Structure formats: structure tokens, C-alpha cells
Amino acid sequence: MQLLRFAIASCMILAALTLSIPEELSAYNFKPLEAVVEHAISDTVFPGASLAVLYKGKVVFHKAFGRMTYSPKSAAVDTTTIYDLASLTKAVVTTSIVMQLVERDSLSLRAPVARYLPDFAKNGKGKVTIEQLLRHTSGLRAHTYFSKSCTTPKELFNAIAADTLLSAPGKTTLYSDLGFMLLGKIVETITGKSLASNFHERFATPLGMKSTMFTPPPSLIPRIAPVEKDTLWPFRKERPLVHDQNAALLGGVAGHAGLYATTGDLLLMTAMMMNDGSRNGQVYFRPATLRTFLARSNSPRALGWDLRSPEGHSSAGDFFSNSSYGHLGFTGTSIWIDPEKKLAVILLSNRVYPTSDNIKIRTFRPLLHNTVVQCLGLVRQTNLPSAQ
């Protein structure tokens, strides 16, 4: 409630500024945006965050706020702070590699998963397709704590293969980590290289994403925003740093989670996506491939990316167009891209420190995106309830 009252007040201040300042000056007044983020920190939405805004091909805002933890003695974060991206890995890594493999005819969207992972056909899963994994319509369960029954990556994938579907393939949308674990495994099977190597060679290196990686070395720990401690890790072997326990069981490299990055690095990849798949003369995807993967269908999700719902609540807020696509990460990360407005917003935070029970970010995300759009002058009027 406190955050909501602050949001209303901030919007009213912004509306007043828009009325009193000439358009060319008010369009890039980000003081209300800074106030919203700073208030989120004081309201313990997260201890710190890095925020970047890309508009019409230019970085118009890139700033960090807060500290690594809530301690006043903790180091301040900056735009080079590295964050655990959690499920942004699904879109940034796995989907991007799959796009290239589909474009180059190494992988078919309509092919059954069992063509690449034969054991997966067990117990009625033979008809599940690659496209259904990407759209989260496979019928697979959303999540399982595999450490309760598995000790190795092989055992984890054997467990998925032995599982049964919760619904018929293609009938129901249920966001599933398991589907993207499988996609990561398929990438490795087709290419003969790890998911990490694939991403490094195909995207990170040519784009210049120097602080983006899986399994970061100990030397980078001072630059990495901390997350909550895993008190349920059942093994004596050293646990990889990644927040997601299933990704840790897979060695820190998985199709659903495990990537670390900075806002600066993600700006490079986002700019490439917004430039029809090309950057600095290098083509990463053909425009037709992007259109295929980002098109709406009977599913509420695109291929690997989420779509802004035409109706109802969205983490992208109220003003992003219906052609917008994006993805969230459990740790407090997100990317939303609006091709109509030529706008992208990248938020990296460690809202799961010290505990993932903190879910205040659910209220903050739409407020953040609304404020960005308003600061850019893309919304002329806002109907606001009276302040109480």
C-alpha cells in the first residue's frame, strides 16, 4: 500500500512537470524514475538494482541504485555489477541459440523432442514438439526439486524422461522450467558443445558481452550481487553459485537458468534484437526468424519469450504496446521490449536477498515501466485517482 501511494504521488508530480516544462525538455526528465527506484530500495523491494533504458537506438538512461545488501556497510552497486539472471537465461541464451539452429536447419520446431532425446518418448510424451517446449504448452509440470531424488545431471534427465504429462501436448499453457532444461540438452546434443560454449561463441564474444557468463569464477564474486543462501542443498559436493537449485545440480549451466550478466552487456544484445537481428554489420538472426519467434498465436506466449497480454495485468505496465515481448527472472530481473515505441527496459536486481519470500517486486515492475514511458513523454495524460 505504501508503494502504491508513492506511485500515485510520483505520477502526479510527473504530470505537473509535463504541464509546466516544454516538451523537448520534459521528454527526458528521469527524476521521477530515479525517485521510484530509490523509494523501492527504502521499501525493501530489493537492496540494489541496475536499470537501463534503450530508446530509438540510443541508451537514454543507465544508472545503478542501492547496495549489494541492505547493510549500510555493503558496497554500492554500479552499472558493472553482475547479477544472476535466473529465467532470463531461457530467452537470452536458450531461445537465441535455438533461433540460430532453426534458421540454419539444424533443428525443426515441429519435430518431436524424442527425435533428439529418444528416452523422452516414454509414458506418452512422444508427440511433444520443440515448439511446445518453447511455448510452454508441452504438458510438462512447472517445476520439481530434483535434488530430492537425483544426484547427477544424467539422473535428472532420466527423471524427466520417466515422468508423465499433466495435460495433452498443445492444450494448456503452463510455464515449465523442465521444458527449457530439455531445450538446453537438445542444443548440446545437436552441436556437440556445452550450452555455455554455444552462447559464448555465437553471441557473447561477437557482441562484446565481456561480463556475461555461466559459472563465474571466484575472482568475480566482489562484483556479483548476492542472493539468498540455499539451506536445502543435500550434497557434500560444492554447490555452484547460481541461485536456482536445479541449475546448480546441472553444474551451473542449464537451459532454464544460470546466466550472469550486467545491464551494459544486455543492452548490446537487446539493441541487436531491436535492429532486426543485426549489429555492427553482423547478422545474428534474419528478420523473418525474429518475426516467427515473436509472433502471436493461440498461445499467450511467443517462442521462448513472453508477450504482453492485451488484457489484464502485465509486469510491463499499462503503456507498452501489445506487440511487446519480454521475460522475467525469479531473482528480480527483467527485459521488456516494445518494437512499436522502439523502447526497451532492462532491470537487474537481487530481490531474493536475503530471502525469496520478498515479492514486493510484483508491484514495482509495472510501476517502473509506466514511469519510464511517462518520463519519455510517450503518454500525454494519465487518469489518476485522488491522493489520500
N, C-alpha and C positions, 0 to 999 in steps of 0.2 A: 504494500500500500504506500509505503514511504517513497519507493522508487517511482510508482505511478504518479503521485502528487508532484514529484520533482520533474517528471517527464512533461506533465501538463504545464508547469511553470516555465520550463525551458522552451517549450513550443510557443508559449505566449510571448516570451522575451524575443524569440526569433521572429515572430510575426511583427512585433513592434519595430525591430531592426529593419525588416524588409520594407516597411512602410516609410521609414524615416531616412534611409540611406539609398542613394542612386543604385539602380540595378547592377551596373558594371562593378560597383564596389561591394554590394551586399552578396553577390553571387558566390564569392569565395570567402565569406566570413565564417571561419570554422570555430569561433569561440564557443557557440552553443554545443558543438560536437565535443570539444575538449571538456566542457563542463559536465556533459553527460557521462563521459568516461571517468572523469575524476570522481564524480559522485558515486559511480558504480564501485569504485575501489573503496571509498569510505563506507559504502553499504555492504562491503564484503561479497560482492558478486565474484570477484577474483582479486588476487593480490597485485597483479600487474597484467599489462597487455600491450601488444604492438598492433597498430592499426594503419592500414594503407588504403588509399582511395585512388583509383585509376579512372580518369575521365577524359574522353575524346583523345585517347592515346597518350595522355600525359599524367604523371604522378602529381596530383594536386594536393595530396595530404599523406604524410608518412611520419608517424610520431609514436613514441612509446610512453607508457604511463606506469607509475607504481614501482613495486619492488618484486624481487623473486619470491618472497614470502611476506606475511603480514608483520613480521618483526621490523621495527624501525631501524634495526642494525643490519638488516638484509641489504644486499646490493641492489641498486636501482637497475631496472631493465632498460634496454635501449633497442633500437631497430635491428641490432645484430644478435639479440637474444634468440636462442634456438628453442623451439617448442616441439613437444610431442604432438604430432598432428592427428593421431588416432585415426578415425574413419575417413579423414580427408585422403588417406592413403588409397582408399577404394577408387576415388575419382582421379587424383593426381597421378598415381602410379599405375595401378592395375588397368583401369579403363583406358588410359593413354596408350599403354603397350598393346592392349587388345585392339585398339583402333588401328594401330600400325599393322598388326598381324592380319586383321581382316582386310585392310586396304591392299596388302601385298599377297593376298590369297593363301596365307599360311593357316588361317583359321576361318571357319564358317559360322556365322551367327545362328543358322538354322540347324547346325549339326548337333546331334546328341552329345551330352557331356561324356557318355560312355565311349564315344569314338576315340577320345584322348585319354580317358581314365576308365578302362574296361570294368574294373571292380565296382564302379559306381552304379552299374545297371542292376545291382541286387535289389530285391524287395520292391519291385515296381517302379524303379527310377530310370528305366531305360529310355523313356521318352523325354526326359528333361533336357532342354536345349541350352546352348551357350547364351542365347538371347534372354531366356528366362532367368538365368543366373544374374545377368546384368540388370534386369528389370525387377528383380526380387519377386518374381512370380513362379518360382520353381516348386513351391510347396515344401521346401526345407524349413526346419524350425529356425527361429531367430538366433538363438544363442545356446551354447552348452558350456559348462565348466569342465572342459576335457581333462583337466588335471586330476579330477576325482577318479578317473578310470584309465587314463593314458599317461605314459611316461616318456614317449618319444613322438616325433612328427609322424612316423610310419603308423604308429598305433592310433594317432588322431585321425588320419585319413582313412584308416581301416574302419574306425568307428563311424565316420560319416557315410562310408560305403555300406555299412551294415544297417544304417538307420532306415526308417520308413518315412514317407512323406506325410505331412499334416493335411495337405489338400492336393487335389489333382493339379498337374502342371498347367500353368497358364490361367488358372481360375481365380486365384486370390493373390493380392499383393501383401507380402509380409517381409519387411526388411530383415535380411539374413546375413549375418557375418559368415556363416558356413558357405554360402554361395561364392563369396569372394575369396575365401580360403582355397576353394576349388579352382577358381579362375587363376589365382597365383600359381597353383600347382600345374595347371594346364600350360601357362606361359613357360614355366621351367621345362615341362615335358617337350613342348614343341621346339623351343630354342636351344635346349641343352645347356642353358646358363641360368644362374640364380635370378630371382626377381630383382634383387639389388643391382646386379651387374647389368641386367637389361635396362633398368631405369637410368643408371649412371651413364651407360654408353649412348642410349637413344635420346635422352633429354637433359639430364643434369650437366654433363660435360659440355655439349654443344651450346646450351643456353647460358652457361656460366653460373650455374647454381652451386656455388662453392661451399655453402654451408648446409646443403641438403643431403641427407644420407639415412640409411638404416644403421643400427648398432653403432652409435657414435663412440669414439674412443674415450678413455678416462680423461685425457688431456682437455677435452671439451666440456667436462662437467661444470666448470665455473660459468660457462655461457648458457647452460641448459636450465630452463625454468623447471623447478622440481614439481613432482606430482605426489599423490598420496602413496604411502607405503603399502605394499602387498603383504598383509599379515596371514594370508591363506596359502602362500606358496608351500607346497608339501614336499619339495625335493631338497636334498642336500647339495645338489649341484648349484653353481652360481646362477642367479636369476638375471637375465638380460634386463636392461634399464627400462624398456618400454612399459608403459602403464598397463596395456591390455594383457591379461594373463595368458590367453590363448596364443597371442603373438609371441609372448615370452617362451611358451612351450615349443613354438616353432623356431626358436633361436633368435627371435627379434626381427625376423624378416617374414612378412606374411602379406597376402593379398588384401586383407581387410584392415590392417593396422601395422604400425611400426616405423613409419617415416618421420624424420625430424627435419625441420626447416625454419627459415626466417621469413619475415614478411617481404624483405627485399628479394629473396630468391623466388618466392611465389609470385611476385609482381612480374618477373621475367616470363614465367610460364603462362600466367594469366594474359599478359599482353600478346603472347603468341596465339593463344586461343581466340582472343578478340580480333586478331588480324588474319582470320580465316585459316589458321594453322601454320602461318609462316612468320619467321623473324630473321632479320638481317640476311635476307636472301636465301635462307634455308627453309625448305618445306618439311614440316613435321607431319601434317595431315593435309589431304586435299579438302577443299571446301565442301565437296559432296559428302565426304566421310563425316565431317562435323555435322552437316545437316541430318544425316542418317542417325547419328548417335544422339542428337539433341531434339529430334522431332517428337511431338506428342503422338500418342496412340491411345488405345483403350486403357492403357496403364497410366496411373498418376505419375509414374517416374519415367525418365528418359533411360537411355542405355548407360548405366554407370553413374549418372548424375540425377539429382532431384530436380523437379520442376516446381515453379511457384504455382500453388493451387489457385485457380481462377476464383474460387470461393473459399471463404473461411480464413482462419488464422494462418499466417506464414511467418517463419523466422526472418524472411526478407522484408517484413513490414508491409505497409499499405500502398506504397507508391512504386515499387518495382513492377515492370510490365509483366504480362502473362507469358511472354517469351523468355523470361529469366530462368536461369538454371544455376544450381549451386550444390553445396554439400556441407554437412556439419561434421564436427569431430567431438567425441564424447568428452575429451579433455578441456573443451572450451574454445574450439577453433571453428572457423567457417570461411567459405568463399561464396559470394553471390555475384553473378554476372548478369547484367541487363543489356542485351545487344541493341535494343531499341534506343535506350538512353546513352549507350556507349559508356557504361558505368560498371565498375567492379569495386567491391568492398571486401577486403581481406582482414579478418580478425584472428589473432592468435593470443590465447590466454591459457593460464593453468588454473582454471576454476576448480579443478579436482584437488587442489592443495588447500588445506590438509586432508579434505575428505570429499568424495564424490556425492555425498548426501546433499551438498550445497547445489541447489538447482535454480538459483536466482537468475542465472543467465537466460533462462527461458523467457523471462520478461524483458531482459535487457536487449536481446538480439533484435527484435522488431523495432524497439525504440532507437537503437543505433542506426539501423538502415533508414528509418524515417527521418532521423536528424541529418544524415548525410545528404539525402535527396533535398531536404529543405535548405541546407546550407549552400547547396549548389544552385539554388534558385529555380529548381525544376518543378516546384509546387508553389503556385501563386497564393492560394488561400487554404487555410486549414480550419475546419469546423471544430472548435474546442469547447468542451464543457466548461461551465463557470468554475473558477477556482474556489475552493472551500477553505 
